[in-house]
Amino acid sequence: MDSDDLEPKKKKPEQKNLEEMSIEALEEYIGDLEAEINRVRDTIADKQDARKGAETFFKK
């Protein structure tokens, strides 16, 4: 069983109403989303590295 299976499922956040946001606010929002995507990708890479290390350590 993967430890990620033990984490509680989270509800998806409500979507923002993009129609009422200015162009500047939308561009800032894109930047925030891209930063979050990069943070998630970095976390995935760290977890994959840890898994590879554990698999190597526990290999027979």
N, CA, C and O atoms as CSV, one atom per row, in Angstrom:
chain,resi,resn,atom,element,x,y,z
A,1,MET,N,N,0.845,-1.173,0.000
A,1,MET,CA,C,0.000,0.000,0.000
A,1,MET,C,C,0.893,1.239,0.000
A,1,MET,O,O,1.881,1.294,0.733
A,2,ASP,N,N,0.562,2.196,-0.789
A,2,ASP,CA,C,1.302,3.442,-0.892
A,2,ASP,C,C,0.845,4.385,0.220
A,2,ASP,O,O,-0.344,4.435,0.535
A,3,SER,N,N,1.770,5.131,0.815
A,3,SER,CA,C,1.385,6.045,1.897
A,3,SER,C,C,0.442,7.138,1.414
A,3,SER,O,O,-0.319,7.701,2.201
A,4,ASP,N,N,0.491,7.438,0.118
A,4,ASP,CA,C,-0.433,8.438,-0.421
A,4,ASP,C,C,-1.878,7.959,-0.350
A,4,ASP,O,O,-2.804,8.770,-0.327
A,5,ASP,N,N,-2.074,6.632,-0.314
A,5,ASP,CA,C,-3.422,6.088,-0.216
A,5,ASP,C,C,-4.034,6.377,1.151
A,5,ASP,O,O,-5.256,6.345,1.298
A,6,LEU,N,N,-3.207,6.656,2.143
A,6,LEU,CA,C,-3.686,6.898,3.493
A,6,LEU,C,C,-4.099,8.344,3.721
A,6,LEU,O,O,-4.802,8.652,4.683
A,7,GLU,N,N,-3.664,9.220,2.841
A,7,GLU,CA,C,-3.995,10.630,2.991
A,7,GLU,C,C,-5.472,10.852,2.653
A,7,GLU,O,O,-5.991,10.277,1.697
A,8,PRO,N,N,-6.139,11.692,3.447
A,8,PRO,CA,C,-7.564,11.932,3.179
A,8,PRO,C,C,-7.762,12.621,1.837
A,8,PRO,O,O,-6.962,13.463,1.431
A,9,LYS,N,N,-8.824,12.254,1.166
A,9,LYS,CA,C,-9.160,12.889,-0.110
A,9,LYS,C,C,-9.701,14.281,0.177
A,9,LYS,O,O,-10.559,14.463,1.040
A,10,LYS,N,N,-9.191,15.253,-0.555
A,10,LYS,CA,C,-9.617,16.628,-0.358
A,10,LYS,C,C,-10.605,17.006,-1.459
A,10,LYS,O,O,-10.519,16.547,-2.598
A,11,LYS,N,N,-11.542,17.858,-1.069
A,11,LYS,CA,C,-12.476,18.387,-2.060
A,11,LYS,C,C,-11.727,19.370,-2.947
A,11,LYS,O,O,-10.818,20.065,-2.494
A,12,LYS,N,N,-12.115,19.419,-4.198
A,12,LYS,CA,C,-11.505,20.382,-5.112
A,12,LYS,C,C,-11.940,21.784,-4.695
A,12,LYS,O,O,-13.101,22.002,-4.347
A,13,PRO,N,N,-11.006,22.728,-4.730
A,13,PRO,CA,C,-11.382,24.099,-4.372
A,13,PRO,C,C,-12.345,24.669,-5.408
A,13,PRO,O,O,-12.323,24.299,-6.582
A,14,GLU,N,N,-13.177,25.565,-4.941
A,14,GLU,CA,C,-14.122,26.192,-5.862
A,14,GLU,C,C,-13.352,27.018,-6.881
A,14,GLU,O,O,-12.347,27.652,-6.563
A,15,GLN,N,N,-13.845,26.994,-8.101
A,15,GLN,CA,C,-13.188,27.770,-9.154
A,15,GLN,C,C,-13.504,29.245,-8.983
A,15,GLN,O,O,-14.598,29.631,-8.572
A,16,LYS,N,N,-12.503,30.058,-9.313
A,16,LYS,CA,C,-12.696,31.503,-9.250
A,16,LYS,C,C,-13.525,31.952,-10.445
A,16,LYS,O,O,-13.477,31.348,-11.517
A,17,ASN,N,N,-14.274,33.008,-10.243
A,17,ASN,CA,C,-15.019,33.602,-11.340
A,17,ASN,C,C,-14.057,34.483,-12.120
A,17,ASN,O,O,-13.757,35.608,-11.721
A,18,LEU,N,N,-13.586,33.956,-13.228
A,18,LEU,CA,C,-12.573,34.670,-14.015
A,18,LEU,C,C,-13.141,35.888,-14.721
A,18,LEU,O,O,-12.407,36.822,-15.041
A,19,GLU,N,N,-14.422,35.883,-14.961
A,19,GLU,CA,C,-15.051,36.991,-15.682
A,19,GLU,C,C,-14.973,38.299,-14.910
A,19,GLU,O,O,-14.953,39.371,-15.516
A,20,GLU,N,N,-14.931,38.233,-13.602
A,20,GLU,CA,C,-14.916,39.475,-12.826
A,20,GLU,C,C,-13.499,39.916,-12.452
A,20,GLU,O,O,-13.331,40.904,-11.736
A,21,MET,N,N,-12.483,39.197,-12.926
A,21,MET,CA,C,-11.094,39.543,-12.637
A,21,MET,C,C,-10.523,40.399,-13.764
A,21,MET,O,O,-10.853,40.212,-14.936
A,22,SER,N,N,-9.655,41.346,-13.384
A,22,SER,CA,C,-8.998,42.192,-14.389
A,22,SER,C,C,-7.909,41.392,-15.095
A,22,SER,O,O,-7.531,40.309,-14.649
A,23,ILE,N,N,-7.417,41.933,-16.189
A,23,ILE,CA,C,-6.333,41.278,-16.931
A,23,ILE,C,C,-5.108,41.128,-16.026
A,23,ILE,O,O,-4.461,40.080,-16.023
A,24,GLU,N,N,-4.793,42.170,-15.265
A,24,GLU,CA,C,-3.640,42.112,-14.367
A,24,GLU,C,C,-3.833,41.039,-13.308
A,24,GLU,O,O,-2.901,40.298,-12.996
A,25,ALA,N,N,-5.029,40.952,-12.756
A,25,ALA,CA,C,-5.316,39.931,-11.739
A,25,ALA,C,C,-5.250,38.536,-12.347
A,25,ALA,O,O,-4.782,37.600,-11.699
A,26,LEU,N,N,-5.709,38.390,-13.575
A,26,LEU,CA,C,-5.636,37.095,-14.250
A,26,LEU,C,C,-4.190,36.685,-14.497
A,26,LEU,O,O,-3.828,35.523,-14.316
A,27,GLU,N,N,-3.361,37.648,-14.914
A,27,GLU,CA,C,-1.943,37.345,-15.133
A,27,GLU,C,C,-1.256,36.961,-13.825
A,27,GLU,O,O,-0.427,36.052,-13.804
A,28,GLU,N,N,-1.591,37.638,-12.751
A,28,GLU,CA,C,-1.037,37.301,-11.434
A,28,GLU,C,C,-1.510,35.905,-11.005
A,28,GLU,O,O,-0.738,35.123,-10.451
A,29,TYR,N,N,-2.759,35.612,-11.263
A,29,TYR,CA,C,-3.336,34.301,-10.941
A,29,TYR,C,C,-2.607,33.191,-11.704
A,29,TYR,O,O,-2.315,32.136,-11.141
A,30,ILE,N,N,-2.317,33.430,-12.974
A,30,ILE,CA,C,-1.555,32.454,-13.773
A,30,ILE,C,C,-0.182,32.234,-13.145
A,30,ILE,O,O,0.275,31.097,-13.030
A,31,GLY,N,N,0.467,33.307,-12.743
A,31,GLY,CA,C,1.771,33.189,-12.100
A,31,GLY,C,C,1.700,32.365,-10.817
A,31,GLY,O,O,2.566,31.530,-10.554
A,32,ASP,N,N,0.663,32.611,-10.026
A,32,ASP,CA,C,0.475,31.851,-8.788
A,32,ASP,C,C,0.254,30.370,-9.097
A,32,ASP,O,O,0.812,29.501,-8.427
A,33,LEU,N,N,-0.560,30.089,-10.109
A,33,LEU,CA,C,-0.828,28.698,-10.481
A,33,LEU,C,C,0.433,28.013,-10.998
A,33,LEU,O,O,0.690,26.857,-10.663
A,34,GLU,N,N,1.216,28.712,-11.807
A,34,GLU,CA,C,2.459,28.133,-12.325
A,34,GLU,C,C,3.440,27.846,-11.192
A,34,GLU,O,O,4.128,26.826,-11.207
A,35,ALA,N,N,3.504,28.747,-10.210
A,35,ALA,CA,C,4.385,28.526,-9.058
A,35,ALA,C,C,3.926,27.303,-8.271
A,35,ALA,O,O,4.751,26.512,-7.813
A,36,GLU,N,N,2.633,27.150,-8.116
A,36,GLU,CA,C,2.096,25.985,-7.395
A,36,GLU,C,C,2.362,24.700,-8.165
A,36,GLU,O,O,2.696,23.677,-7.566
A,37,ILE,N,N,2.220,24.741,-9.473
A,37,ILE,CA,C,2.514,23.568,-10.306
A,37,ILE,C,C,3.980,23.174,-10.143
A,37,ILE,O,O,4.290,21.992,-9.997
A,38,ASN,N,N,4.876,24.148,-10.168
A,38,ASN,CA,C,6.302,23.860,-9.988
A,38,ASN,C,C,6.582,23.277,-8.610
A,38,ASN,O,O,7.408,22.374,-8.473
A,39,ARG,N,N,5.903,23.783,-7.595
A,39,ARG,CA,C,6.076,23.264,-6.237
A,39,ARG,C,C,5.625,21.809,-6.161
A,39,ARG,O,O,6.287,20.980,-5.536
A,40,VAL,N,N,4.508,21.506,-6.792
A,40,VAL,CA,C,3.999,20.129,-6.806
A,40,VAL,C,C,4.954,19.222,-7.569
A,40,VAL,O,O,5.233,18.110,-7.121
A,41,ARG,N,N,5.456,19.671,-8.702
A,41,ARG,CA,C,6.405,18.861,-9.487
A,41,ARG,C,C,7.674,18.586,-8.691
A,41,ARG,O,O,8.207,17.478,-8.738
A,42,ASP,N,N,8.163,19.586,-7.960
A,42,ASP,CA,C,9.348,19.391,-7.127
A,42,ASP,C,C,9.081,18.356,-6.028
A,42,ASP,O,O,9.938,17.522,-5.736
A,43,THR,N,N,7.908,18.413,-5.430
A,43,THR,CA,C,7.552,17.459,-4.383
A,43,THR,C,C,7.456,16.053,-4.955
A,43,THR,O,O,7.908,15.095,-4.328
A,44,ILE,N,N,6.875,15.923,-6.133
A,44,ILE,CA,C,6.784,14.619,-6.793
A,44,ILE,C,C,8.182,14.080,-7.056
A,44,ILE,O,O,8.451,12.907,-6.799
A,45,ALA,N,N,9.070,14.920,-7.563
A,45,ALA,CA,C,10.443,14.487,-7.850
A,45,ALA,C,C,11.146,14.044,-6.570
A,45,ALA,O,O,11.858,13.040,-6.570
A,46,ASP,N,N,10.949,14.786,-5.478
A,46,ASP,CA,C,11.564,14.409,-4.200
A,46,ASP,C,C,11.044,13.051,-3.725
A,46,ASP,O,O,11.811,12.220,-3.241
A,47,LYS,N,N,9.745,12.838,-3.866
A,47,LYS,CA,C,9.155,11.566,-3.437
A,47,LYS,C,C,9.630,10.414,-4.321
A,47,LYS,O,O,9.860,9.307,-3.834
A,48,GLN,N,N,9.775,10.672,-5.601
A,48,GLN,CA,C,10.273,9.626,-6.498
A,48,GLN,C,C,11.715,9.267,-6.155
A,48,GLN,O,O,12.086,8.093,-6.180
A,49,ASP,N,N,12.530,10.273,-5.835
A,49,ASP,CA,C,13.915,10.020,-5.440
A,49,ASP,C,C,13.971,9.209,-4.152
A,49,ASP,O,O,14.769,8.280,-4.029
A,50,ALA,N,N,13.121,9.565,-3.195
A,50,ALA,CA,C,13.088,8.829,-1.928
A,50,ALA,C,C,12.655,7.390,-2.160
A,50,ALA,O,O,13.206,6.467,-1.560
A,51,ARG,N,N,11.676,7.197,-3.024
A,51,ARG,CA,C,11.203,5.847,-3.325
A,51,ARG,C,C,12.305,5.025,-3.988
A,51,ARG,O,O,12.515,3.863,-3.642
A,52,LYS,N,N,13.007,5.636,-4.945
A,52,LYS,CA,C,14.107,4.929,-5.619
A,52,LYS,C,C,15.182,4.534,-4.626
A,52,LYS,O,O,15.717,3.427,-4.688
A,53,GLY,N,N,15.501,5.439,-3.707
A,53,GLY,CA,C,16.489,5.144,-2.680
A,53,GLY,C,C,16.051,3.990,-1.797
A,53,GLY,O,O,16.848,3.109,-1.473
A,54,ALA,N,N,14.789,3.998,-1.408
A,54,ALA,CA,C,14.274,2.919,-0.567
A,54,ALA,C,C,14.257,1.598,-1.332
A,54,ALA,O,O,14.604,0.557,-0.775
A,55,GLU,N,N,13.860,1.633,-2.590
A,55,GLU,CA,C,13.823,0.414,-3.387
A,55,GLU,C,C,15.229,-0.172,-3.557
A,55,GLU,O,O,15.410,-1.389,-3.526
A,56,THR,N,N,16.218,0.704,-3.736
A,56,THR,CA,C,17.597,0.250,-3.868
A,56,THR,C,C,18.084,-0.354,-2.555
A,56,THR,O,O,18.759,-1.383,-2.550
A,57,PHE,N,N,17.738,0.290,-1.446
A,57,PHE,CA,C,18.171,-0.174,-0.139
A,57,PHE,C,C,17.565,-1.532,0.208
A,57,PHE,O,O,18.242,-2.389,0.776
A,58,PHE,N,N,16.298,-1.728,-0.132
A,58,PHE,CA,C,15.601,-2.952,0.249
A,58,PHE,C,C,15.654,-4.042,-0.800
A,58,PHE,O,O,15.074,-5.111,-0.606
A,59,LYS,N,N,16.343,-3.795,-1.917
A,59,LYS,CA,C,16.478,-4.837,-2.949
A,59,LYS,C,C,17.322,-5.976,-2.416
A,59,LYS,O,O,18.274,-5.769,-1.664
A,60,LYS,N,N,16.960,-7.167,-2.814
A,60,LYS,CA,C,17.719,-8.347,-2.376
A,60,LYS,C,C,18.753,-8.702,-3.399
A,60,LYS,O,O,19.496,-9.667,-3.216
